[in-house]
């Protein structure tokens, strides 16, 4: 999310600088007040379009975050159910359970290492290791 902001901020400042430069250019070129470009209606339409763009972009980001959180929760629940099914109380398959824990550790280190989700993505350790 910060990468998008860091990309969007310089672009917005650049456009803002061009707009201000254009207004200064027009102001110096046309010195009579009657010849000035009406800025208020133009600025209102541009800021409205810019506000709508920001709102739709923010909604898209929030939607992506919500989908990622739902997917993570579903995967975590599935892994916990599989871990419980492979436990000694049910199927008693320790080799598959160890492979599941290796897989979860790999995914947590490779895909979730930068987020706060990394600590909750690990399946519980086998009871024999506790």
C-alpha positions in Angstrom: 0.0 0.0 0.0 2.9 2.4 0.7 4.4 1.5 -2.7 1.2 2.7 -4.4 1.2 5.9 -2.3 4.9 6.5 -3.0 4.1 6.1 -6.7 1.0 8.2 -6.7 2.3 11.1 -4.7 5.1 12.2 -7.1 2.8 11.8 -10.0 0.2 14.0 -8.3 2.8 16.6 -7.3 4.1 16.6 -10.9 0.6 17.2 -12.3 0.0 19.9 -9.7 3.3 21.6 -10.6 2.3 21.6 -14.3 -1.1 23.0 -13.5 0.4 25.8 -11.4 3.0 26.5 -14.0 0.3 26.7 -16.7 -1.7 29.2 -14.6 1.3 31.4 -14.0 2.1 31.3 -17.7 -1.5 32.3 -18.6 -1.5 35.0 -15.9 1.7 36.6 -17.3 0.6 36.3 -20.9 -2.8 37.9 -20.4 -2.4 40.9 -18.2 -5.9 42.4 -18.5 -8.3 40.9 -16.0 -11.0 40.6 -18.6 -8.9 38.2 -20.6 -8.1 35.9 -17.7 -9.2 32.3 -17.9 -12.0 31.5 -15.5 -10.2 29.2 -13.1 -12.9 28.4 -10.5 -15.2 26.2 -12.8 -12.2 24.5 -14.3 -10.6 23.8 -10.9 -13.9 22.5 -9.6 -14.3 20.0 -12.3 -10.7 18.8 -12.1 -10.8 18.4 -8.3 -14.1 16.5 -8.6 -12.7 14.1 -11.1 -9.5 13.7 -9.0 -11.6 13.0 -5.9 -13.6 10.4 -7.7 -10.4 8.8 -9.0 -9.0 8.6 -5.5 -12.2 7.2 -4.1 -12.5 4.4 -6.7 -8.8 3.6 -6.3 -9.1 3.4 -2.5 -12.2 1.2 -2.8 -10.2 -1.1 -5.1 -7.3 -1.3 -2.6 -9.7 -2.1 0.3 -11.4 -4.7 -1.7 -8.1 -6.4 -2.5 -7.1 -6.3 1.1 -10.4 -7.8 2.2 -10.1 -10.6 -0.4 -6.5 -11.4 0.8 -7.6 -11.6 4.4 -10.6 -13.9 3.6 -8.3 -16.1 1.5 -5.7 -16.2 4.3 -8.4 -17.1 6.9 -9.8 -19.9 4.7 -6.3 -21.4 4.1 -5.4 -21.2 7.8 -8.6 -23.0 8.7 -8.0 -25.7 6.1 -4.5 -26.3 7.3 -5.6 -26.5 10.9 -8.3 -29.0 9.9 -5.8 -31.1 8.0 -3.3 -30.9 10.8 -6.0 -32.2 13.2 -6.9 -35.0 10.8 -3.3 -36.1 10.6 -2.9 -36.0 14.4 -2.4 -39.2 16.5 -6.0 -39.0 17.7 -7.4 -39.5 14.1 -5.3 -40.8 11.2 -2.0 -41.0 13.0 0.2 -40.1 10.0 3.2 -38.3 11.5 5.3 -38.2 8.3 2.5 -36.4 6.4 2.0 -34.1 9.4 5.7 -33.2 9.4 5.5 -32.5 5.6 2.5 -30.3 6.2 4.4 -28.3 8.9 7.4 -28.0 6.5 5.1 -26.7 3.8 3.4 -24.2 6.2 6.9 -23.0 7.4 8.0 -22.5 3.8 4.9 -20.6 2.8 5.1 -18.4 6.0 8.8 -17.6 5.3 8.4 -17.1 1.6 5.0 -15.5 1.1 4.0 -13.9 4.4 7.4 -12.9 5.8 6.8 -9.1 5.4 3.3 -9.0 7.0 1.8 -9.4 10.4 0.1 -12.5 9.1 3.4 -14.5 9.3 3.1 -15.2 13.0 -0.4 -16.6 12.6 0.2 -18.6 9.4 2.2 -21.4 11.1 0.3 -24.6 12.0 0.7 -25.8 15.6 3.8 -27.8 16.3 3.3 -31.6 16.7 2.4 -32.7 20.2 5.5 -34.9 20.3 7.7 -31.9 19.9 6.0 -29.9 22.7 
